[in-house]
Amino acid sequence: MKTFHPLIRTTYTALLMLAGLSITACAGMTQQEKSTAIGAGVGAIGGAILTGGSTTGTLGGAAVGGVIGHEIKK
């Protein structure tokens, strides 16, 4: 059985949790709010990957992704 690097395993887990939450949590949200949430999630994952899982990189990626997602659907 192949074992995965902990960062890859964490990323897959975060993606699965994000997908599960997005199915139920976005029912009453506007399109702009959905885009903001998706941008923050994608940014957090990207920030974590690019910085090797640092908290600062994850939070920074979430902030930048959220702003971009918010601005796309204005």
PDB file of N, CA, C and O in Angstrom:
ATOM      1  N   MET A   1       0.836  -1.176   0.000  1.00  0.00           N
ATOM      2  CA  MET A   1       0.000   0.000   0.000  1.00  0.00           C
ATOM      3  C   MET A   1       0.885   1.247   0.000  1.00  0.00           C
ATOM      4  O   MET A   1       1.851   1.338   0.758  1.00  0.00           O
ATOM      5  N   LYS A   2       0.543   2.188  -0.850  1.00  0.00           N
ATOM      6  CA  LYS A   2       1.321   3.421  -0.972  1.00  0.00           C
ATOM      7  C   LYS A   2       0.896   4.412   0.103  1.00  0.00           C
ATOM      8  O   LYS A   2      -0.297   4.622   0.325  1.00  0.00           O
ATOM      9  N   THR A   3       1.864   5.015   0.764  1.00  0.00           N
ATOM     10  CA  THR A   3       1.561   6.055   1.749  1.00  0.00           C
ATOM     11  C   THR A   3       1.848   7.413   1.124  1.00  0.00           C
ATOM     12  O   THR A   3       2.770   7.558   0.321  1.00  0.00           O
ATOM     13  N   PHE A   4       1.059   8.392   1.497  1.00  0.00           N
ATOM     14  CA  PHE A   4       1.194   9.731   0.955  1.00  0.00           C
ATOM     15  C   PHE A   4       1.887  10.642   1.952  1.00  0.00           C
ATOM     16  O   PHE A   4       1.827  10.428   3.162  1.00  0.00           O
ATOM     17  N   HIS A   5       2.535  11.644   1.429  1.00  0.00           N
ATOM     18  CA  HIS A   5       3.166  12.678   2.257  1.00  0.00           C
ATOM     19  C   HIS A   5       2.073  13.326   3.113  1.00  0.00           C
ATOM     20  O   HIS A   5       0.959  13.513   2.625  1.00  0.00           O
ATOM     21  N   PRO A   6       2.353  13.671   4.362  1.00  0.00           N
ATOM     22  CA  PRO A   6       1.328  14.270   5.230  1.00  0.00           C
ATOM     23  C   PRO A   6       0.678  15.525   4.648  1.00  0.00           C
ATOM     24  O   PRO A   6      -0.514  15.744   4.862  1.00  0.00           O
ATOM     25  N   LEU A   7       1.419  16.344   3.925  1.00  0.00           N
ATOM     26  CA  LEU A   7       0.843  17.550   3.336  1.00  0.00           C
ATOM     27  C   LEU A   7      -0.173  17.195   2.258  1.00  0.00           C
ATOM     28  O   LEU A   7      -1.223  17.830   2.161  1.00  0.00           O
ATOM     29  N   ILE A   8       0.128  16.196   1.459  1.00  0.00           N
ATOM     30  CA  ILE A   8      -0.814  15.764   0.419  1.00  0.00           C
ATOM     31  C   ILE A   8      -2.063  15.182   1.063  1.00  0.00           C
ATOM     32  O   ILE A   8      -3.177  15.465   0.621  1.00  0.00           O
ATOM     33  N   ARG A   9      -1.894  14.385   2.086  1.00  0.00           N
ATOM     34  CA  ARG A   9      -3.033  13.794   2.789  1.00  0.00           C
ATOM     35  C   ARG A   9      -3.900  14.880   3.414  1.00  0.00           C
ATOM     36  O   ARG A   9      -5.127  14.804   3.361  1.00  0.00           O
ATOM     37  N   THR A  10      -3.264  15.891   4.007  1.00  0.00           N
ATOM     38  CA  THR A  10      -4.006  17.005   4.602  1.00  0.00           C
ATOM     39  C   THR A  10      -4.751  17.794   3.533  1.00  0.00           C
ATOM     40  O   THR A  10      -5.892  18.202   3.745  1.00  0.00           O
ATOM     41  N   THR A  11      -4.119  18.008   2.397  1.00  0.00           N
ATOM     42  CA  THR A  11      -4.759  18.740   1.301  1.00  0.00           C
ATOM     43  C   THR A  11      -5.983  17.995   0.796  1.00  0.00           C
ATOM     44  O   THR A  11      -7.035  18.602   0.592  1.00  0.00           O
ATOM     45  N   TYR A  12      -5.863  16.695   0.592  1.00  0.00           N
ATOM     46  CA  TYR A  12      -7.010  15.902   0.149  1.00  0.00           C
ATOM     47  C   TYR A  12      -8.137  15.935   1.174  1.00  0.00           C
ATOM     48  O   TYR A  12      -9.309  16.037   0.812  1.00  0.00           O
ATOM     49  N   THR A  13      -7.785  15.851   2.434  1.00  0.00           N
ATOM     50  CA  THR A  13      -8.800  15.909   3.484  1.00  0.00           C
ATOM     51  C   THR A  13      -9.507  17.259   3.479  1.00  0.00           C
ATOM     52  O   THR A  13     -10.729  17.322   3.606  1.00  0.00           O
ATOM     53  N   ALA A  14      -8.741  18.339   3.331  1.00  0.00           N
ATOM     54  CA  ALA A  14      -9.336  19.675   3.286  1.00  0.00           C
ATOM     55  C   ALA A  14     -10.249  19.829   2.075  1.00  0.00           C
ATOM     56  O   ALA A  14     -11.319  20.429   2.180  1.00  0.00           O
ATOM     57  N   LEU A  15      -9.841  19.298   0.936  1.00  0.00           N
ATOM     58  CA  LEU A  15     -10.679  19.377  -0.262  1.00  0.00           C
ATOM     59  C   LEU A  15     -11.988  18.613  -0.081  1.00  0.00           C
ATOM     60  O   LEU A  15     -13.048  19.091  -0.485  1.00  0.00           O
ATOM     61  N   LEU A  16     -11.918  17.448   0.515  1.00  0.00           N
ATOM     62  CA  LEU A  16     -13.133  16.670   0.757  1.00  0.00           C
ATOM     63  C   LEU A  16     -14.059  17.377   1.741  1.00  0.00           C
ATOM     64  O   LEU A  16     -15.276  17.384   1.557  1.00  0.00           O
ATOM     65  N   MET A  17     -13.485  17.971   2.783  1.00  0.00           N
ATOM     66  CA  MET A  17     -14.312  18.702   3.744  1.00  0.00           C
ATOM     67  C   MET A  17     -14.941  19.927   3.089  1.00  0.00           C
ATOM     68  O   MET A  17     -16.110  20.231   3.327  1.00  0.00           O
ATOM     69  N   LEU A  18     -14.167  20.628   2.265  1.00  0.00           N
ATOM     70  CA  LEU A  18     -14.681  21.799   1.567  1.00  0.00           C
ATOM     71  C   LEU A  18     -15.821  21.414   0.634  1.00  0.00           C
ATOM     72  O   LEU A  18     -16.833  22.110   0.563  1.00  0.00           O
ATOM     73  N   ALA A  19     -15.657  20.316  -0.076  1.00  0.00           N
ATOM     74  CA  ALA A  19     -16.713  19.862  -0.978  1.00  0.00           C
ATOM     75  C   ALA A  19     -17.976  19.489  -0.199  1.00  0.00           C
ATOM     76  O   ALA A  19     -19.085  19.823  -0.615  1.00  0.00           O
ATOM     77  N   GLY A  20     -17.809  18.808   0.916  1.00  0.00           N
ATOM     78  CA  GLY A  20     -18.968  18.432   1.725  1.00  0.00           C
ATOM     79  C   GLY A  20     -19.688  19.628   2.310  1.00  0.00           C
ATOM     80  O   GLY A  20     -20.918  19.676   2.324  1.00  0.00           O
ATOM     81  N   LEU A  21     -18.929  20.585   2.790  1.00  0.00           N
ATOM     82  CA  LEU A  21     -19.537  21.788   3.346  1.00  0.00           C
ATOM     83  C   LEU A  21     -20.194  22.647   2.277  1.00  0.00           C
ATOM     84  O   LEU A  21     -21.228  23.268   2.525  1.00  0.00           O
ATOM     85  N   SER A  22     -19.610  22.685   1.107  1.00  0.00           N
ATOM     86  CA  SER A  22     -20.170  23.536   0.055  1.00  0.00           C
ATOM     87  C   SER A  22     -21.516  23.027  -0.432  1.00  0.00           C
ATOM     88  O   SER A  22     -22.330  23.805  -0.928  1.00  0.00           O
ATOM     89  N   ILE A  23     -21.755  21.746  -0.297  1.00  0.00           N
ATOM     90  CA  ILE A  23     -23.041  21.185  -0.721  1.00  0.00           C
ATOM     91  C   ILE A  23     -24.172  21.677   0.179  1.00  0.00           C
ATOM     92  O   ILE A  23     -25.266  21.969  -0.305  1.00  0.00           O
ATOM     93  N   THR A  24     -23.920  21.771   1.469  1.00  0.00           N
ATOM     94  CA  THR A  24     -24.984  22.121   2.405  1.00  0.00           C
ATOM     95  C   THR A  24     -24.955  23.568   2.886  1.00  0.00           C
ATOM     96  O   THR A  24     -26.008  24.138   3.171  1.00  0.00           O
ATOM     97  N   ALA A  25     -23.799  24.159   2.979  1.00  0.00           N
ATOM     98  CA  ALA A  25     -23.689  25.467   3.623  1.00  0.00           C
ATOM     99  C   ALA A  25     -24.070  26.644   2.734  1.00  0.00           C
ATOM    100  O   ALA A  25     -24.308  27.737   3.246  1.00  0.00           O
ATOM    101  N   CYS A  26     -24.133  26.459   1.456  1.00  0.00           N
ATOM    102  CA  CYS A  26     -24.331  27.586   0.541  1.00  0.00           C
ATOM    103  C   CYS A  26     -25.776  27.753   0.074  1.00  0.00           C
ATOM    104  O   CYS A  26     -26.032  28.512  -0.860  1.00  0.00           O
ATOM    105  N   ALA A  27     -26.703  27.076   0.691  1.00  0.00           N
ATOM    106  CA  ALA A  27     -28.087  27.102   0.209  1.00  0.00           C
ATOM    107  C   ALA A  27     -28.693  28.503   0.248  1.00  0.00           C
ATOM    108  O   ALA A  27     -29.391  28.883  -0.692  1.00  0.00           O
ATOM    109  N   GLY A  28     -28.454  29.280   1.295  1.00  0.00           N
ATOM    110  CA  GLY A  28     -29.069  30.588   1.417  1.00  0.00           C
ATOM    111  C   GLY A  28     -28.149  31.737   1.055  1.00  0.00           C
ATOM    112  O   GLY A  28     -28.458  32.888   1.367  1.00  0.00           O
ATOM    113  N   MET A  29     -27.031  31.460   0.408  1.00  0.00           N
ATOM    114  CA  MET A  29     -26.053  32.494   0.108  1.00  0.00           C
ATOM    115  C   MET A  29     -26.274  33.074  -1.284  1.00  0.00           C
ATOM    116  O   MET A  29     -26.773  32.400  -2.185  1.00  0.00           O
ATOM    117  N   THR A  30     -25.889  34.342  -1.438  1.00  0.00           N
ATOM    118  CA  THR A  30     -25.922  34.948  -2.762  1.00  0.00           C
ATOM    119  C   THR A  30     -24.747  34.413  -3.580  1.00  0.00           C
ATOM    120  O   THR A  30     -23.848  33.772  -3.034  1.00  0.00           O
ATOM    121  N   GLN A  31     -24.755  34.670  -4.863  1.00  0.00           N
ATOM    122  CA  GLN A  31     -23.666  34.205  -5.720  1.00  0.00           C
ATOM    123  C   GLN A  31     -22.337  34.841  -5.323  1.00  0.00           C
ATOM    124  O   GLN A  31     -21.295  34.189  -5.383  1.00  0.00           O
ATOM    125  N   GLN A  32     -22.369  36.103  -4.920  1.00  0.00           N
ATOM    126  CA  GLN A  32     -21.142  36.777  -4.504  1.00  0.00           C
ATOM    127  C   GLN A  32     -20.589  36.157  -3.216  1.00  0.00           C
ATOM    128  O   GLN A  32     -19.378  35.982  -3.080  1.00  0.00           O
ATOM    129  N   GLU A  33     -21.475  35.827  -2.275  1.00  0.00           N
ATOM    130  CA  GLU A  33     -21.030  35.184  -1.033  1.00  0.00           C
ATOM    131  C   GLU A  33     -20.449  33.798  -1.309  1.00  0.00           C
ATOM    132  O   GLU A  33     -19.463  33.397  -0.692  1.00  0.00           O
ATOM    133  N   LYS A  34     -21.061  33.077  -2.233  1.00  0.00           N
ATOM    134  CA  LYS A  34     -20.528  31.761  -2.606  1.00  0.00           C
ATOM    135  C   LYS A  34     -19.147  31.895  -3.226  1.00  0.00           C
ATOM    136  O   LYS A  34     -18.243  31.123  -2.903  1.00  0.00           O
ATOM    137  N   SER A  35     -18.977  32.869  -4.112  1.00  0.00           N
ATOM    138  CA  SER A  35     -17.679  33.080  -4.749  1.00  0.00           C
ATOM    139  C   SER A  35     -16.615  33.468  -3.731  1.00  0.00           C
ATOM    140  O   SER A  35     -15.464  33.043  -3.841  1.00  0.00           O
ATOM    141  N   THR A  36     -16.992  34.270  -2.743  1.00  0.00           N
ATOM    142  CA  THR A  36     -16.055  34.660  -1.683  1.00  0.00           C
ATOM    143  C   THR A  36     -15.619  33.435  -0.886  1.00  0.00           C
ATOM    144  O   THR A  36     -14.432  33.259  -0.612  1.00  0.00           O
ATOM    145  N   ALA A  37     -16.573  32.595  -0.517  1.00  0.00           N
ATOM    146  CA  ALA A  37     -16.257  31.394   0.264  1.00  0.00           C
ATOM    147  C   ALA A  37     -15.388  30.421  -0.535  1.00  0.00           C
ATOM    148  O   ALA A  37     -14.431  29.857  -0.005  1.00  0.00           O
ATOM    149  N   ILE A  38     -15.720  30.231  -1.791  1.00  0.00           N
ATOM    150  CA  ILE A  38     -14.931  29.322  -2.622  1.00  0.00           C
ATOM    151  C   ILE A  38     -13.524  29.879  -2.813  1.00  0.00           C
ATOM    152  O   ILE A  38     -12.545  29.136  -2.739  1.00  0.00           O
ATOM    153  N   GLY A  39     -13.423  31.184  -3.059  1.00  0.00           N
ATOM    154  CA  GLY A  39     -12.111  31.804  -3.210  1.00  0.00           C
ATOM    155  C   GLY A  39     -11.261  31.665  -1.963  1.00  0.00           C
ATOM    156  O   GLY A  39     -10.060  31.407  -2.050  1.00  0.00           O
ATOM    157  N   ALA A  40     -11.880  31.834  -0.801  1.00  0.00           N
ATOM    158  CA  ALA A  40     -11.145  31.690   0.456  1.00  0.00           C
ATOM    159  C   ALA A  40     -10.664  30.253   0.650  1.00  0.00           C
ATOM    160  O   ALA A  40      -9.541  30.024   1.100  1.00  0.00           O
ATOM    161  N   GLY A  41     -11.506  29.302   0.315  1.00  0.00           N
ATOM    162  CA  GLY A  41     -11.114  27.892   0.448  1.00  0.00           C
ATOM    163  C   GLY A  41      -9.980  27.518  -0.480  1.00  0.00           C
ATOM    164  O   GLY A  41      -9.012  26.880  -0.067  1.00  0.00           O
ATOM    165  N   VAL A  42     -10.100  27.915  -1.730  1.00  0.00           N
ATOM    166  CA  VAL A  42      -9.054  27.614  -2.707  1.00  0.00           C
ATOM    167  C   VAL A  42      -7.764  28.345  -2.338  1.00  0.00           C
ATOM    168  O   VAL A  42      -6.674  27.783  -2.448  1.00  0.00           O
ATOM    169  N   GLY A  43      -7.892  29.598  -1.900  1.00  0.00           N
ATOM    170  CA  GLY A  43      -6.711  30.353  -1.486  1.00  0.00           C
ATOM    171  C   GLY A  43      -6.014  29.734  -0.286  1.00  0.00           C
ATOM    172  O   GLY A  43      -4.785  29.706  -0.222  1.00  0.00           O
ATOM    173  N   ALA A  44      -6.794  29.239   0.658  1.00  0.00           N
ATOM    174  CA  ALA A  44      -6.203  28.592   1.841  1.00  0.00           C
ATOM    175  C   ALA A  44      -5.427  27.346   1.443  1.00  0.00           C
ATOM    176  O   ALA A  44      -4.322  27.115   1.935  1.00  0.00           O
ATOM    177  N   ILE A  45      -5.997  26.547   0.560  1.00  0.00           N
ATOM    178  CA  ILE A  45      -5.305  25.336   0.104  1.00  0.00           C
ATOM    179  C   ILE A  45      -4.046  25.707  -0.662  1.00  0.00           C
ATOM    180  O   ILE A  45      -2.985  25.118  -0.450  1.00  0.00           O
ATOM    181  N   GLY A  46      -4.165  26.688  -1.555  1.00  0.00           N
ATOM    182  CA  GLY A  46      -2.997  27.129  -2.312  1.00  0.00           C
ATOM    183  C   GLY A  46      -1.911  27.699  -1.421  1.00  0.00           C
ATOM    184  O   GLY A  46      -0.729  27.412  -1.612  1.00  0.00           O
ATOM    185  N   GLY A  47      -2.309  28.509  -0.447  1.00  0.00           N
ATOM    186  CA  GLY A  47      -1.339  29.078   0.482  1.00  0.00           C
ATOM    187  C   GLY A  47      -0.641  28.016   1.306  1.00  0.00           C
ATOM    188  O   GLY A  47       0.557  28.111   1.573  1.00  0.00           O
ATOM    189  N   ALA A  48      -1.393  27.006   1.709  1.00  0.00           N
ATOM    190  CA  ALA A  48      -0.796  25.916   2.489  1.00  0.00           C
ATOM    191  C   ALA A  48       0.202  25.124   1.650  1.00  0.00           C
ATOM    192  O   ALA A  48       1.272  24.746   2.129  1.00  0.00           O
ATOM    193  N   ILE A  49      -0.157  24.882   0.411  1.00  0.00           N
ATOM    194  CA  ILE A  49       0.737  24.113  -0.458  1.00  0.00           C
ATOM    195  C   ILE A  49       2.005  24.904  -0.759  1.00  0.00           C
ATOM    196  O   ILE A  49       3.110  24.368  -0.681  1.00  0.00           O
ATOM    197  N   LEU A  50       1.844  26.173  -1.102  1.00  0.00           N
ATOM    198  CA  LEU A  50       3.004  26.984  -1.484  1.00  0.00           C
ATOM    199  C   LEU A  50       3.966  27.252  -0.336  1.00  0.00           C
ATOM    200  O   LEU A  50       5.160  27.445  -0.562  1.00  0.00           O
ATOM    201  N   THR A  51       3.461  27.265   0.884  1.00  0.00           N
ATOM    202  CA  THR A  51       4.335  27.575   2.028  1.00  0.00           C
ATOM    203  C   THR A  51       4.653  26.356   2.873  1.00  0.00           C
ATOM    204  O   THR A  51       5.201  26.492   3.967  1.00  0.00           O
ATOM    205  N   GLY A  52       4.327  25.188   2.395  1.00  0.00           N
ATOM    206  CA  GLY A  52       4.645  23.976   3.150  1.00  0.00           C
ATOM    207  C   GLY A  52       3.766  23.765   4.363  1.00  0.00           C
ATOM    208  O   GLY A  52       4.168  23.077   5.301  1.00  0.00           O
ATOM    209  N   GLY A  53       2.574  24.340   4.366  1.00  0.00           N
ATOM    210  CA  GLY A  53       1.628  24.129   5.447  1.00  0.00           C
ATOM    211  C   GLY A  53       1.709  25.129   6.576  1.00  0.00           C
ATOM    212  O   GLY A  53       1.146  24.890   7.644  1.00  0.00           O
ATOM    213  N   SER A  54       2.395  26.249   6.373  1.00  0.00           N
ATOM    214  CA  SER A  54       2.495  27.225   7.456  1.00  0.00           C
ATOM    215  C   SER A  54       1.144  27.906   7.688  1.00  0.00           C
ATOM    216  O   SER A  54       0.356  28.093   6.761  1.00  0.00           O
ATOM    217  N   THR A  55       0.905  28.262   8.917  1.00  0.00           N
ATOM    218  CA  THR A  55      -0.347  28.926   9.273  1.00  0.00           C
ATOM    219  C   THR A  55      -0.462  30.282   8.588  1.00  0.00           C
ATOM    220  O   THR A  55      -1.530  30.645   8.097  1.00  0.00           O
ATOM    221  N   THR A  56       0.617  31.014   8.556  1.00  0.00           N
ATOM    222  CA  THR A  56       0.607  32.328   7.920  1.00  0.00           C
ATOM    223  C   THR A  56       0.282  32.218   6.437  1.00  0.00           C
ATOM    224  O   THR A  56      -0.513  33.001   5.916  1.00  0.00           O
ATOM    225  N   GLY A  57       0.882  31.266   5.765  1.00  0.00           N
ATOM    226  CA  GLY A  57       0.612  31.068   4.341  1.00  0.00           C
ATOM    227  C   GLY A  57      -0.819  30.650   4.077  1.00  0.00           C
ATOM    228  O   GLY A  57      -1.434  31.099   3.109  1.00  0.00           O
ATOM    229  N   THR A  58      -1.354  29.789   4.936  1.00  0.00           N
ATOM    230  CA  THR A  58      -2.736  29.343   4.786  1.00  0.00           C
ATOM    231  C   THR A  58      -3.708  30.492   4.989  1.00  0.00           C
ATOM    232  O   THR A  58      -4.626  30.681   4.191  1.00  0.00           O
ATOM    233  N   LEU A  59      -3.511  31.261   6.056  1.00  0.00           N
ATOM    234  CA  LEU A  59      -4.396  32.397   6.324  1.00  0.00           C
ATOM    235  C   LEU A  59      -4.254  33.491   5.272  1.00  0.00           C
ATOM    236  O   LEU A  59      -5.244  34.096   4.861  1.00  0.00           O
ATOM    237  N   GLY A  60      -3.035  33.738   4.844  1.00  0.00           N
ATOM    238  CA  GLY A  60      -2.814  34.730   3.796  1.00  0.00           C
ATOM    239  C   GLY A  60      -3.469  34.317   2.488  1.00  0.00           C
ATOM    240  O   GLY A  60      -4.081  35.140   1.808  1.00  0.00           O
ATOM    241  N   GLY A  61      -3.342  33.045   2.136  1.00  0.00           N
ATOM    242  CA  GLY A  61      -3.984  32.541   0.924  1.00  0.00           C
ATOM    243  C   GLY A  61      -5.498  32.631   1.008  1.00  0.00           C
ATOM    244  O   GLY A  61      -6.161  32.955   0.023  1.00  0.00           O
ATOM    245  N   ALA A  62      -6.043  32.346   2.179  1.00  0.00           N
ATOM    246  CA  ALA A  62      -7.494  32.445   2.363  1.00  0.00           C
ATOM    247  C   ALA A  62      -7.961  33.886   2.213  1.00  0.00           C
ATOM    248  O   ALA A  62      -8.994  34.144   1.595  1.00  0.00           O
ATOM    249  N   ALA A  63      -7.213  34.815   2.770  1.00  0.00           N
ATOM    250  CA  ALA A  63      -7.590  36.228   2.669  1.00  0.00           C
ATOM    251  C   ALA A  63      -7.540  36.710   1.224  1.00  0.00           C
ATOM    252  O   ALA A  63      -8.476  37.349   0.742  1.00  0.00           O
ATOM    253  N   VAL A  64      -6.453  36.402   0.544  1.00  0.00           N
ATOM    254  CA  VAL A  64      -6.315  36.836  -0.854  1.00  0.00           C
ATOM    255  C   VAL A  64      -7.372  36.161  -1.730  1.00  0.00           C
ATOM    256  O   VAL A  64      -7.989  36.817  -2.570  1.00  0.00           O
ATOM    257  N   GLY A  65      -7.580  34.874  -1.543  1.00  0.00           N
ATOM    258  CA  GLY A  65      -8.588  34.157  -2.327  1.00  0.00           C
ATOM    259  C   GLY A  65      -9.992  34.674  -2.077  1.00  0.00           C
ATOM    260  O   GLY A  65     -10.796  34.770  -3.003  1.00  0.00           O
ATOM    261  N   GLY A  66     -10.289  35.006  -0.832  1.00  0.00           N
ATOM    262  CA  GLY A  66     -11.608  35.549  -0.502  1.00  0.00           C
ATOM    263  C   GLY A  66     -11.855  36.890  -1.162  1.00  0.00           C
ATOM    264  O   GLY A  66     -12.951  37.151  -1.657  1.00  0.00           O
ATOM    265  N   VAL A  67     -10.842  37.738  -1.170  1.00  0.00           N
ATOM    266  CA  VAL A  67     -10.977  39.052  -1.817  1.00  0.00           C
ATOM    267  C   VAL A  67     -11.164  38.882  -3.321  1.00  0.00           C
ATOM    268  O   VAL A  67     -12.011  39.544  -3.921  1.00  0.00           O
ATOM    269  N   ILE A  68     -10.381  38.004  -3.928  1.00  0.00           N
ATOM    270  CA  ILE A  68     -10.514  37.778  -5.371  1.00  0.00           C
ATOM    271  C   ILE A  68     -11.883  37.212  -5.694  1.00  0.00           C
ATOM    272  O   ILE A  68     -12.530  37.667  -6.638  1.00  0.00           O
ATOM    273  N   GLY A  69     -12.341  36.222  -4.927  1.00  0.00           N
ATOM    274  CA  GLY A  69     -13.668  35.653  -5.156  1.00  0.00           C
ATOM    275  C   GLY A  69     -14.772  36.672  -4.990  1.00  0.00           C
ATOM    276  O   GLY A  69     -15.754  36.651  -5.733  1.00  0.00           O
ATOM    277  N   HIS A  70     -14.626  37.562  -4.029  1.00  0.00           N
ATOM    278  CA  HIS A  70     -15.612  38.607  -3.791  1.00  0.00           C
ATOM    279  C   HIS A  70     -15.679  39.581  -4.957  1.00  0.00           C
ATOM    280  O   HIS A  70     -16.765  39.989  -5.369  1.00  0.00           O
ATOM    281  N   GLU A  71     -14.532  39.951  -5.482  1.00  0.00           N
ATOM    282  CA  GLU A  71     -14.464  40.928  -6.560  1.00  0.00           C
ATOM    283  C   GLU A  71     -14.897  40.356  -7.907  1.00  0.00           C
ATOM    284  O   GLU A  71     -15.365  41.102  -8.767  1.00  0.00           O
ATOM    285  N   ILE A  72     -14.753  39.072  -8.101  1.00  0.00           N
ATOM    286  CA  ILE A  72     -15.135  38.463  -9.385  1.00  0.00           C
ATOM    287  C   ILE A  72     -16.630  38.570  -9.616  1.00  0.00           C
ATOM    288  O   ILE A  72     -17.055  38.826 -10.742  1.00  0.00           O
ATOM    289  N   LYS A  73     -17.430  38.384  -8.596  1.00  0.00           N
ATOM    290  CA  LYS A  73     -18.884  38.365  -8.751  1.00  0.00           C
ATOM    291  C   LYS A  73     -19.532  39.666  -8.329  1.00  0.00           C
ATOM    292  O   LYS A  73     -20.651  39.640  -7.815  1.00  0.00           O
ATOM    293  N   LYS A  74     -18.888  40.795  -8.519  1.00  0.00           N
ATOM    294  CA  LYS A  74     -19.475  42.089  -8.167  1.00  0.00           C
ATOM    295  C   LYS A  74     -20.531  42.478  -9.154  1.00  0.00           C
ATOM    296  O   LYS A  74     -21.139  43.540  -9.022  1.00  0.00           O
TER     297      LYS A  74
END
